[in-house]
């Protein structure tokens, strides 16, 4: 099993910044991609950004140029730097990894990000 611990959420004014972190532990051998999803009230969970083992990144169009995903393989940690935050970024953000033992998707508990306008 893989355990994910997220941190860094909170309340911020529009235009501000936050940095989310997600540390993986447990049977983390051969983690594949790591990423962040978000879910706002009444909406489906959506991909925000993802990064592969090789460092290839993919960001949702809505966050391109504002959010940056990165990864520290030595610490089994993935980060999401969020700049120029907007009220529509308000959501619960979930860390996601694919891999581990057993090989499957793993989810963090979620961290609330609230952007006040």
Secondary structure, DSSP 8 states (H G I E B T S, - for coil): -EEEEEE--EEEETT--EEEEEEEEES-TT---EEEEEE-TTS--EEEEEE-TT--EEE-TTTTTTEEEEEEGGGTEEEEEE-S--GGG-EEEEEEEEETTTTEEEE---EEEEEE-
